[in-house]
Amino acid sequence: MAENLVVYTIVHQPRRLKLPAQVVPARTAPEGISDYLFDEALDRHYFEQVAANSYVPAAALFTDLTRRGWKMSIAFSDSFLMQAERWGPQVLDGFKRLCASPNVEVVNVEPYHSWLLYVDILAFKEAMLAARRRLEDLFQKPIAVTDTTEMFMSNDVYFALQQCGFDGAFMEGRGWQLGWRESTHVYQHPMQRLKLLVRHHDLSDDVGYRFSNRAWNNWPLMADTYARWLRETWGDLVTLAWDFETFGEHHRRDTGIFDFMRTLARELKKRKVRMMLPSEAVRDLGARHLEVPVNEYGTTWAGEGGMEFFLGNEAQQGLFRLMHHAYSKAKLTGDPRLVEIAKWLFQSDNLHLIQWFGRWGSEAEVSAYFTPDEWWELGALGIVREQQRVYINFIRALDDYAR
């Protein structure tokens, strides 16, 4: 029976593309190109919406719970931090108060929320180290455990994170990655040092996705039931991982999600579940040196657990190629400002938001939910076409810089 519990959440807002696409005028200065690619007005609209529904009330909720023994960990993408600094300093202050608790651990994460790791593993390492420095400076806490993008983990990424000096990392727990092993232990790649905390897919998604689904056969999910499921799970520990926006945005207040979490904290205490920070789990439960070979193809926490969620249709594959070309062209210019823009254009969100193209079912519904409402007036084909044009316009704008 699992006596230990790790809770991990990630706070993220993307830099949304500006659709319909805008041509970048000739000889636009590098610092002005982003204005034609990214929609700051749309970003601000959604940031303020999610701040009111989730960030402010959920941060206050968890701040209160941590005073009563609740433990959790949080990661922050750089795009969220940029938006919070510009449009919600009070939101950032609320997270700083939460993270000041000794019961909260700050987790590192790929700052761009991008697939940079697929094209430039050394640049990925540099980005991860820079993100750690930024987060440590902002929250005044040392960081020992990391996430990546969409909890992606592959063999090469594992070794990159190990070279960065992290003690532990999160990994999605799917049967085809773990084989005969359970997700309820701390692992490491054979003969290596970096520990792996494996997300319990089913128990995480019971709250992350299914909590407010009235068609689910376990709706309504009660806190005592969920606490019992956690406690009766076989193994050393259960690792739960959610979008922070689960609390108040994906599941609105009227679903009962806030009351559920308050009651869950009490139910866990009643069942003597020990809440642990990720670094505590790595230290206390990693000494058994249990091994799992990390898959070369990579796992994510989206969809069926592989990259097919992001690269499973022709629209995604075409956009991914344009991401490559945009990054390559920017590298040819030798201008770090243009390379920085290309890294932002690698955001996983831009593939996530068109996962629904040519598909149907629950995964497509999740993808469509995240697609900005304002884009749908373009139609499905229009969204795909205009996304591609953003990248093409950026690539063409670099002609004068790549001579």
C-alpha positions as CSV (number, residue, x, y, z in Angstrom):
1,M,0.0,0.0,0.0
2,A,1.3,3.4,-0.9
3,E,2.0,5.4,2.2
4,N,3.6,8.4,0.4
5,L,2.3,11.0,-2.0
6,V,4.0,13.6,-4.2
7,V,1.9,16.4,-5.7
8,Y,3.3,18.3,-8.7
9,T,1.6,21.1,-10.6
10,I,2.8,23.3,-13.5
11,V,1.7,26.9,-14.2
12,H,1.8,27.8,-17.9
13,Q,0.4,30.3,-20.3
14,P,1.5,30.2,-24.0
15,R,2.6,33.0,-26.3
16,R,-0.3,32.7,-28.7
17,L,0.3,33.2,-32.4
18,K,-1.3,36.2,-34.0
19,L,-4.0,35.0,-36.4
20,P,-4.7,35.8,-39.2
21,A,-1.0,36.0,-39.9
22,Q,0.7,39.3,-40.6
23,V,3.4,39.9,-43.1
24,V,6.6,41.2,-41.4
25,P,7.6,44.4,-43.3
26,A,11.0,44.4,-45.0
27,R,13.9,45.5,-42.8
28,T,12.0,45.2,-39.6
29,A,14.4,45.3,-36.7
30,P,14.8,42.0,-34.8
31,E,13.3,43.4,-31.7
32,G,10.2,44.4,-33.6
33,I,9.5,41.1,-35.4
34,S,7.7,39.5,-32.4
35,D,4.9,42.1,-32.7
36,Y,3.9,40.5,-36.0
37,L,4.0,37.0,-34.7
38,F,2.5,36.9,-31.2
39,D,-0.8,38.2,-30.0
40,E,-0.2,40.0,-26.8
41,A,-3.8,41.3,-26.6
42,L,-5.1,37.7,-26.7
43,D,-2.5,36.6,-24.2
44,R,-3.5,39.3,-21.8
45,H,-7.2,38.4,-22.2
46,Y,-6.7,34.7,-21.3
47,F,-4.1,35.5,-18.6
48,E,-6.6,37.8,-16.8
49,Q,-9.4,35.2,-17.2
50,V,-7.3,32.4,-15.8
51,A,-5.9,34.6,-13.0
52,A,-9.4,35.4,-11.8
53,N,-10.7,31.8,-12.1
54,S,-7.6,29.9,-11.0
55,Y,-4.3,31.5,-10.1
56,V,-5.5,33.9,-7.4
57,P,-8.1,31.7,-5.6
58,A,-6.1,28.4,-6.1
59,A,-2.8,30.0,-4.8
60,A,-4.7,31.2,-1.8
61,L,-6.3,27.8,-1.2
62,F,-3.0,26.0,-1.4
63,T,-1.2,28.6,0.8
64,D,-3.8,27.9,3.5
65,L,-3.4,24.1,3.1
66,T,0.4,24.2,3.3
67,R,0.0,25.8,6.8
68,R,-2.0,22.7,7.7
69,G,0.7,20.2,6.5
70,W,-0.2,19.9,2.8
71,K,3.0,19.5,0.6
72,M,3.2,20.2,-3.1
73,S,5.6,21.3,-5.8
74,I,5.2,23.8,-8.6
75,A,6.9,24.7,-11.9
76,F,6.5,27.9,-13.8
77,S,7.0,28.3,-17.6
78,D,8.9,31.5,-18.6
79,S,6.0,32.6,-20.8
80,F,3.7,32.6,-17.7
81,L,6.3,34.5,-15.7
82,M,6.7,37.1,-18.5
83,Q,2.9,37.6,-18.6
84,A,2.6,37.7,-14.8
85,E,5.3,40.4,-14.5
86,R,3.6,42.5,-17.1
87,W,-0.1,42.0,-16.4
88,G,-0.5,40.4,-13.0
89,P,2.2,41.3,-10.4
90,Q,-0.3,40.6,-7.7
91,V,-0.7,37.1,-9.2
92,L,3.0,36.6,-9.0
93,D,3.1,37.9,-5.5
94,G,0.5,35.3,-4.5
95,F,2.7,32.5,-6.0
96,K,5.7,33.9,-4.2
97,R,3.8,33.7,-0.9
98,L,2.8,30.1,-1.7
99,C,6.3,29.1,-2.7
100,A,7.8,30.7,0.5
101,S,6.3,27.9,2.5
102,P,8.8,25.1,3.5
103,N,6.0,22.7,2.4
104,V,6.4,23.9,-1.3
105,E,9.2,22.9,-3.6
106,V,9.9,24.8,-6.8
107,V,10.5,22.5,-9.8
108,N,12.5,23.5,-12.9
109,V,10.8,23.2,-16.3
110,E,11.8,23.9,-19.9
111,P,11.3,27.7,-20.0
112,Y,9.8,28.0,-23.6
113,H,7.5,25.0,-23.2
114,S,9.0,24.0,-26.5
115,W,10.3,21.1,-28.5
116,L,13.8,22.6,-28.7
117,L,15.0,19.3,-27.3
118,Y,14.2,17.7,-30.6
119,V,16.5,19.8,-32.7
120,D,19.2,21.1,-30.4
121,I,19.9,19.1,-27.3
122,L,22.8,21.4,-26.3
123,A,20.6,24.5,-26.6
124,F,18.0,22.6,-24.5
125,K,20.6,22.0,-21.8
126,E,21.5,25.7,-21.8
127,A,17.8,26.7,-21.6
128,M,17.2,24.3,-18.6
129,L,20.2,25.7,-16.7
130,A,19.1,29.3,-17.5
131,A,15.5,28.4,-16.3
132,R,16.9,27.0,-13.0
133,R,18.9,30.2,-12.4
134,R,15.9,32.4,-13.1
135,L,13.5,30.4,-10.8
136,E,16.1,30.2,-8.0
137,D,16.6,33.9,-8.2
138,L,12.9,34.7,-8.3
139,F,11.7,32.3,-5.6
140,Q,14.9,32.2,-3.5
141,K,15.0,28.5,-3.3
142,P,17.4,25.9,-4.5
143,I,16.1,23.6,-7.3
144,A,17.0,19.9,-7.5
145,V,14.1,18.3,-9.5
146,T,13.0,19.2,-13.0
147,D,10.3,18.6,-15.5
148,T,10.7,19.2,-19.3
149,T,8.0,20.1,-21.8
150,E,4.7,18.1,-21.5
151,M,6.6,15.8,-19.1
152,F,8.6,14.6,-22.1
153,M,11.3,12.0,-21.2
154,S,13.6,10.1,-23.6
155,N,17.0,8.5,-23.4
156,D,18.9,11.5,-24.6
157,V,16.9,14.0,-22.6
158,Y,17.5,11.9,-19.5
159,F,21.2,12.2,-20.0
160,A,21.0,15.9,-20.8
161,L,19.2,16.5,-17.5
162,Q,21.7,14.3,-15.6
163,Q,24.5,16.4,-17.1
164,C,22.7,19.5,-15.9
165,G,23.2,18.3,-12.3
166,F,19.5,17.6,-11.4
167,D,18.9,15.0,-8.7
168,G,15.5,14.0,-10.0
169,A,13.0,14.4,-12.9
170,F,9.4,13.7,-13.6
171,M,8.4,11.1,-16.2
172,E,4.9,9.9,-17.4
173,G,4.0,6.4,-16.3
174,R,2.6,4.4,-19.2
175,G,2.8,0.6,-19.5
176,W,4.7,0.6,-22.8
177,Q,7.5,2.7,-21.1
178,L,7.5,0.9,-17.8
179,G,6.9,-2.7,-19.0
180,W,6.2,-4.9,-16.0
181,R,7.1,-2.2,-13.5
182,E,4.6,-0.1,-11.5
183,S,4.6,3.7,-11.5
184,T,4.6,3.7,-7.7
185,H,8.4,3.6,-7.2
186,V,11.4,5.9,-7.7
187,Y,13.5,4.7,-10.6
188,Q,16.7,5.5,-12.5
189,H,18.1,4.5,-15.9
190,P,20.3,1.5,-15.5
191,M,23.7,2.3,-13.9
192,Q,22.9,6.1,-13.9
193,R,22.3,8.7,-11.1
194,L,19.3,10.8,-12.1
195,K,16.1,9.6,-10.2
196,L,12.8,9.4,-11.9
197,L,9.4,10.3,-10.3
198,V,6.8,8.5,-12.3
199,R,3.4,10.2,-12.7
200,H,0.4,7.9,-11.9
201,H,-1.5,8.4,-15.1
202,D,-5.0,7.1,-14.0
203,L,-5.1,8.7,-10.6
204,S,-3.8,12.0,-11.9
205,D,-6.4,12.2,-14.7
206,D,-9.2,11.3,-12.4
207,V,-8.8,14.8,-11.1
208,G,-7.1,16.5,-13.9
209,Y,-9.6,15.5,-16.7
210,R,-12.5,13.5,-15.3
211,F,-13.5,15.4,-12.1
212,S,-16.3,17.4,-13.6
213,N,-17.3,14.9,-16.3
214,R,-20.9,13.9,-15.5
215,A,-20.7,11.0,-17.9
216,W,-17.8,9.4,-15.9
217,N,-19.1,6.4,-13.9
218,N,-17.3,7.7,-10.8
219,W,-18.8,11.2,-10.9
220,P,-19.2,12.8,-8.5
221,L,-15.8,12.0,-7.2
222,M,-15.7,12.4,-3.4
223,A,-12.6,13.2,-1.5
224,D,-12.8,10.2,0.9
225,T,-13.1,7.9,-2.1
226,Y,-10.1,9.4,-3.9
227,A,-8.0,9.4,-0.7
228,R,-8.9,5.7,-0.3
229,W,-7.8,5.0,-3.9
230,L,-4.5,6.7,-3.2
231,R,-3.9,4.9,0.0
232,E,-4.8,1.5,-1.4
233,T,-2.6,1.8,-4.4
234,W,0.2,-0.8,-4.3
235,G,3.8,0.5,-4.1
236,D,6.0,3.0,-2.3
237,L,4.4,6.3,-3.4
238,V,1.9,7.8,-5.7
239,T,3.0,10.8,-7.9
240,L,0.2,13.1,-9.0
241,A,0.8,15.7,-11.6
242,W,-1.6,18.3,-12.9
243,D,-1.8,21.6,-14.7
244,F,-2.2,24.2,-12.0
245,E,-5.1,25.6,-14.1
246,T,-7.0,22.4,-13.2
247,F,-8.1,24.3,-10.1
248,G,-10.7,26.9,-11.1
249,E,-10.1,27.1,-14.9
250,H,-10.4,23.6,-16.3
251,H,-12.8,22.7,-13.4
252,R,-14.6,25.9,-12.4
253,R,-15.3,26.7,-8.8
254,D,-19.0,25.6,-9.1
255,T,-17.8,22.0,-9.8
256,G,-16.7,21.8,-6.2
257,I,-13.0,21.4,-7.0
258,F,-11.8,23.8,-4.3
259,D,-13.9,22.1,-1.6
260,F,-12.7,18.7,-2.9
261,M,-9.1,19.7,-2.3
262,R,-9.8,21.0,1.2
263,T,-11.5,17.8,2.1
264,L,-8.9,15.7,0.4
265,A,-6.2,17.2,2.6
266,R,-8.1,16.1,5.7
267,E,-8.8,12.7,4.3
268,L,-5.2,12.1,3.6
269,K,-4.2,12.9,7.1
270,K,-6.9,10.6,8.4
271,R,-5.5,7.8,6.4
272,K,-1.9,8.6,7.5
273,V,-0.7,9.3,4.0
274,R,2.7,11.0,4.2
275,M,3.0,13.9,1.8
276,M,6.4,14.4,0.4
277,L,8.3,17.0,-1.7
278,P,9.8,15.6,-4.8
279,S,13.4,16.0,-3.4
280,E,12.3,14.2,-0.3
281,A,11.0,11.3,-2.3
282,V,14.2,11.2,-4.3
283,R,16.3,11.2,-1.2
284,D,14.2,8.8,1.0
285,L,12.8,6.4,-1.6
286,G,15.5,6.5,-4.3
287,A,18.1,4.5,-2.3
288,R,16.7,1.2,-3.6
289,H,18.2,2.0,-7.0
290,L,15.3,0.5,-8.9
291,E,16.0,0.7,-12.6
292,V,13.9,1.3,-15.7
293,P,15.4,1.7,-19.2
294,V,14.3,5.1,-20.5
295,N,12.7,4.7,-23.9
296,E,14.5,6.2,-26.9
297,Y,11.3,7.4,-28.6
298,G,10.1,9.4,-25.6
299,T,7.0,9.6,-23.5
300,T,4.8,12.6,-22.7
301,W,1.8,13.0,-20.4
302,A,-0.5,14.0,-23.3
303,G,-2.9,11.7,-25.1
304,E,-1.7,8.1,-25.3
305,G,1.7,9.1,-23.9
306,G,3.7,9.4,-27.0
307,M,4.5,12.1,-29.5
308,E,1.6,11.1,-31.7
309,F,-0.6,13.6,-29.8
310,F,1.6,16.4,-31.1
311,L,2.7,14.9,-34.5
312,G,-0.2,12.6,-35.3
313,N,-1.8,14.5,-38.2
314,E,-0.6,16.2,-41.4
315,A,-1.2,19.7,-40.1
316,Q,1.0,19.1,-37.0
317,Q,3.7,17.4,-39.1
318,G,3.7,20.3,-41.5
319,L,4.0,22.9,-38.8
320,F,6.7,20.9,-37.0
321,R,8.8,21.0,-40.2
322,L,8.3,24.8,-40.4
323,M,9.4,25.0,-36.7
324,H,12.7,23.3,-37.8
325,H,13.2,25.6,-40.7
326,A,12.5,28.7,-38.7
327,Y,15.0,27.7,-36.1
328,S,17.6,26.7,-38.7
329,K,17.2,30.0,-40.6
330,A,17.5,32.0,-37.3
331,K,20.7,30.1,-36.5
332,L,22.1,31.1,-39.9
333,T,21.7,34.8,-39.0
334,G,23.9,34.5,-36.0
335,D,21.6,37.0,-34.2
336,P,20.7,35.7,-30.7
337,R,17.5,37.9,-30.8
338,L,16.2,36.0,-33.8
339,V,17.2,32.7,-32.4
340,E,15.2,33.5,-29.3
341,I,12.1,34.2,-31.4
342,A,12.6,30.9,-33.1
343,K,12.7,29.1,-29.8
344,W,9.4,30.6,-28.8
345,L,8.0,29.5,-32.1
346,F,8.8,25.9,-31.0
347,Q,6.2,26.1,-28.3
348,S,4.4,22.7,-28.0
349,D,1.1,24.6,-27.7
350,N,1.1,25.4,-31.4
351,L,1.0,21.7,-32.1
352,H,-1.4,20.9,-29.3
353,L,-3.9,23.5,-30.5
354,I,-4.3,21.7,-33.9
355,Q,-4.4,18.1,-32.5
356,W,-8.1,18.0,-33.3
357,F,-7.5,18.5,-37.1
358,G,-8.9,15.4,-38.9
359,R,-9.6,13.7,-35.6
360,W,-12.5,13.1,-33.2
361,G,-13.0,11.7,-29.7
362,S,-11.9,12.8,-26.2
363,E,-8.4,13.8,-27.1
364,A,-9.6,16.0,-29.9
365,E,-12.1,17.6,-27.6
366,V,-9.4,18.5,-25.1
367,S,-7.3,20.0,-27.9
368,A,-10.2,22.0,-29.2
369,Y,-10.9,23.3,-25.7
370,F,-7.5,24.9,-25.5
371,T,-7.8,26.5,-29.0
372,P,-8.6,30.2,-28.6
373,D,-12.3,30.9,-29.2
374,E,-11.2,33.9,-31.4
375,W,-9.5,31.6,-33.9
376,W,-12.6,29.5,-34.7
377,E,-14.1,32.2,-36.9
378,L,-11.3,31.3,-39.4
379,G,-12.6,27.7,-39.6
380,A,-10.5,24.6,-39.2
381,L,-8.6,24.9,-42.4
382,G,-8.2,28.6,-41.8
383,I,-6.5,28.1,-38.4
384,V,-4.1,25.6,-39.9
385,R,-3.3,27.8,-42.9
386,E,-2.8,31.0,-40.9
387,Q,-0.6,29.2,-38.3
388,Q,1.7,28.0,-41.2
389,R,1.8,31.5,-42.6
390,V,3.1,32.9,-39.3
391,Y,6.1,30.7,-39.6
392,I,6.6,31.3,-43.3
393,N,6.4,35.0,-42.8
394,F,9.1,34.8,-40.1
395,I,11.4,32.7,-42.3
396,R,11.0,35.1,-45.1
397,A,11.7,38.1,-42.8
398,L,15.1,36.7,-42.1
399,D,16.3,36.9,-45.7
400,D,18.1,40.2,-45.0
401,Y,19.7,38.8,-41.8
402,A,20.9,35.5,-43.2
403,R,23.0,36.8,-46.1
